[in-house]
Amino acid sequence: MNTQNPSNSGTSSCSEVFIDRCIDRVNVMNSKVKPKKVTIKGSDGNLYPFLGKMEQRGDLKKDKRVMELCNLLNKLLRRNGESMQRKLDILIKNFSKPRHICNVYTLTENHGLLEWVQNTVPMRNCIEQEHMHCKHNLLDPDTFAIHNMDYLTKLVPRHPPVLHLWYQRTSADPSDWLARRNTYAKSLAVWSMLGYILGLGDRHGENILIDKVSGSIVHVDFDCLFGRGLHLAKPEVVPFRLTANCVTPLGVTGVEGLYRHSCEVFMKVIQNNRDTLSAVLGSFVADPFVDWKNKV
């Protein structure tokens, strides 16, 4: 690919950025479908990373529609005085705009490019780093049958929550740690409530990214929507992810402080704009996805 701005063969002086070329190096991810990280050089000289993905059973249009919904929610949150005061949003720092949700470019029903969210790290990586740093002797849950008593007496003591330690270790000073912790609490609240409304499942540690600068979180991979997780081989019965590792970074107040209040403010905005949001969510029904036809 070698598409230049027709008005200028060199660096583009207008706001549009065109594809100059693709970088030869491609990184293959370790997840099940083996998505590829590709990097495109723009006509402005900057590098733009994307994730090339193929959904074998899903439909990438779901990701695109969820991003459109997030953009609408951001506008509604900015119109509400209380949410503006609390600085609630569904935003994350990225490369092409100061703060925005990552874009999704669908090529076919099953293929597409997802804008790579830079300066982020999966929550799972943060937790694993801290376990290694603390030299915890972790157990493999597959080595024995997990029953309630096994979980309480073997797994939990050997896997203490450590995500709060990652925030402490990666913060420059106490004021930076406090700012990142508050940002984390608000973003966790917003995504928890949004996940509850959308029936979002498959929230493992690699589908939750943490911004290394601001401390906020953002969710990715929206294939499991509208309670689909309830019909998996191992049903997901929880409405959203709020494990011990998610709670400990919230501080001494836990879920009863900034997190709870942010949840309440966000749900008030949803309730006050339910007609608008219902119309947007109706597009999911009007444009049914391939894997929903016989499964939902």
PEKA-V982609 format. One record per residue. RES is the residue in three letters. D_CENTER is the distance of its C-alpha to the mean C-alpha in Angstrom with 1 decimal. Layout:
# PEKA-V982609
<<RES | D_CENTER> <RES | D_CENTER>>
This chain:
# PEKA-V982609
<<MET | 29.6> <ASN | 31.5> <THR | 31.0> <GLN | 32.5> <ASN | 32.9> <PRO | 36.3> <SER | 37.5> <ASN | 36.9> <SER | 37.0> <GLY | 35.8> <THR | 33.0> <SER | 32.0> <SER | 33.2> <CYS | 31.4> <SER | 27.8> <GLU | 26.9> <VAL | 25.7> <PHE | 27.0> <ILE | 26.4> <ASP | 29.0> <ARG | 28.3> <CYS | 25.9> <ILE | 25.8> <ASP | 27.6> <ARG | 25.3> <VAL | 22.5> <ASN | 20.3> <VAL | 19.7> <MET | 16.7> <ASN | 17.7> <SER | 15.8> <LYS | 17.9> <VAL | 18.1> <LYS | 18.5> <PRO | 16.4> <LYS | 18.0> <LYS | 16.9> <VAL | 19.4> <THR | 20.5> <ILE | 22.4> <LYS | 24.9> <GLY | 25.3> <SER | 28.7> <ASP | 27.9> <GLY | 27.9> <ASN | 24.2> <LEU | 22.0> <TYR | 18.9> <PRO | 16.7> <PHE | 15.2> <LEU | 14.0> <GLY | 16.8> <LYS | 16.0> <MET | 18.3> <GLU | 17.6> <GLN | 20.8> <ARG | 20.5> <GLY | 17.7> <ASP | 17.4> <LEU | 15.1> <LYS | 16.3> <LYS | 14.0> <ASP | 11.0> <LYS | 13.3> <ARG | 14.4> <VAL | 11.2> <MET | 10.6> <GLU | 14.3> <LEU | 13.9> <CYS | 11.4> <ASN | 14.0> <LEU | 16.7> <LEU | 15.3> <ASN | 15.1> <LYS | 18.8> <LEU | 19.7> <LEU | 18.4> <ARG | 20.4> <ARG | 23.4> <ASN | 23.5> <GLY | 25.5> <GLU | 24.1> <SER | 20.4> <MET | 21.5> <GLN | 23.4> <ARG | 20.5> <LYS | 18.3> <LEU | 15.6> <ASP | 13.1> <ILE | 9.6> <LEU | 10.1> <ILE | 9.5> <LYS | 12.4> <ASN | 12.8> <PHE | 16.0> <SER | 17.5> <LYS | 17.3> <PRO | 17.3> <ARG | 14.3> <HIS | 12.4> <ILE | 9.5> <CYS | 9.6> <ASN | 12.4> <VAL | 13.1> <TYR | 16.8> <THR | 18.2> <LEU | 21.5> <THR | 22.5> <GLU | 21.3> <ASN | 20.0> <HIS | 19.5> <GLY | 17.4> <LEU | 15.8> <LEU | 12.2> <GLU | 12.2> <TRP | 11.3> <VAL | 9.3> <GLN | 12.1> <ASN | 13.0> <THR | 9.9> <VAL | 10.5> <PRO | 9.0> <MET | 9.9> <ARG | 12.5> <ASN | 14.2> <CYS | 14.6> <ILE | 16.2> <GLU | 18.3> <GLN | 19.5> <GLU | 20.8> <HIS | 22.4> <MET | 24.3> <HIS | 25.1> <CYS | 26.6> <LYS | 28.3> <HIS | 27.3> <ASN | 29.1> <LEU | 26.4> <LEU | 27.4> <ASP | 26.4> <PRO | 25.8> <ASP | 27.2> <THR | 30.6> <PHE | 31.6> <ALA | 31.2> <ILE | 28.7> <HIS | 30.5> <ASN | 29.8> <MET | 32.4> <ASP | 31.2> <TYR | 27.7> <LEU | 29.2> <THR | 31.9> <LYS | 30.4> <LEU | 26.6> <VAL | 25.7> <PRO | 28.3> <ARG | 27.4> <HIS | 23.7> <PRO | 23.5> <PRO | 20.3> <VAL | 19.9> <LEU | 16.5> <HIS | 18.7> <LEU | 20.9> <TRP | 18.3> <TYR | 17.8> <GLN | 21.6> <ARG | 22.3> <THR | 20.0> <SER | 21.2> <ALA | 24.2> <ASP | 26.2> <PRO | 26.1> <SER | 25.3> <ASP | 22.3> <TRP | 21.1> <LEU | 21.8> <ALA | 19.9> <ARG | 16.7> <ARG | 17.2> <ASN | 17.6> <THR | 14.6> <TYR | 12.5> <ALA | 14.4> <LYS | 13.9> <SER | 10.2> <LEU | 10.2> <ALA | 12.8> <VAL | 11.4> <TRP | 8.3> <SER | 10.9> <MET | 13.3> <LEU | 11.4> <GLY | 10.5> <TYR | 14.2> <ILE | 15.4> <LEU | 13.8> <GLY | 14.7> <LEU | 11.3> <GLY | 12.0> <ASP | 11.5> <ARG | 9.1> <HIS | 10.5> <GLY | 9.9> <GLU | 8.9> <ASN | 5.9> <ILE | 4.5> <LEU | 5.3> <ILE | 8.1> <ASP | 10.0> <LYS | 13.4> <VAL | 15.4> <SER | 14.3> <GLY | 12.6> <SER | 9.8> <ILE | 6.3> <VAL | 3.1> <HIS | 1.3> <VAL | 3.7> <ASP | 7.4> <PHE | 9.0> <ASP | 12.3> <CYS | 13.2> <LEU | 13.9> <PHE | 16.8> <GLY | 17.8> <ARG | 18.1> <GLY | 17.2> <LEU | 20.5> <HIS | 22.4> <LEU | 21.1> <ALA | 23.8> <LYS | 22.4> <PRO | 21.3> <GLU | 18.2> <VAL | 20.0> <VAL | 17.7> <PRO | 16.0> <PHE | 12.8> <ARG | 12.1> <LEU | 14.4> <THR | 16.1> <ALA | 18.5> <ASN | 16.2> <CYS | 13.9> <VAL | 17.1> <THR | 19.2> <PRO | 17.4> <LEU | 18.3> <GLY | 21.9> <VAL | 25.2> <THR | 24.4> <GLY | 21.5> <VAL | 20.0> <GLU | 23.2> <GLY | 22.7> <LEU | 20.2> <TYR | 17.5> <ARG | 19.9> <HIS | 21.2> <SER | 17.9> <CYS | 17.2> <GLU | 20.7> <VAL | 20.5> <PHE | 17.4> <MET | 19.2> <LYS | 22.3> <VAL | 20.8> <ILE | 19.7> <GLN | 23.2> <ASN | 25.0> <ASN | 23.4> <ARG | 23.3> <ASP | 25.6> <THR | 23.5> <LEU | 20.3> <SER | 22.5> <ALA | 23.8> <VAL | 20.4> <LEU | 19.3> <GLY | 22.8> <SER | 21.8> <PHE | 19.9> <VAL | 23.4> <ALA | 25.4> <ASP | 23.6> <PRO | 23.2> <PHE | 21.2> <VAL | 23.0> <ASP | 21.9> <TRP | 22.4> <LYS | 26.1> <ASN | 27.5> <LYS | 24.8> <VAL | 23.9>>
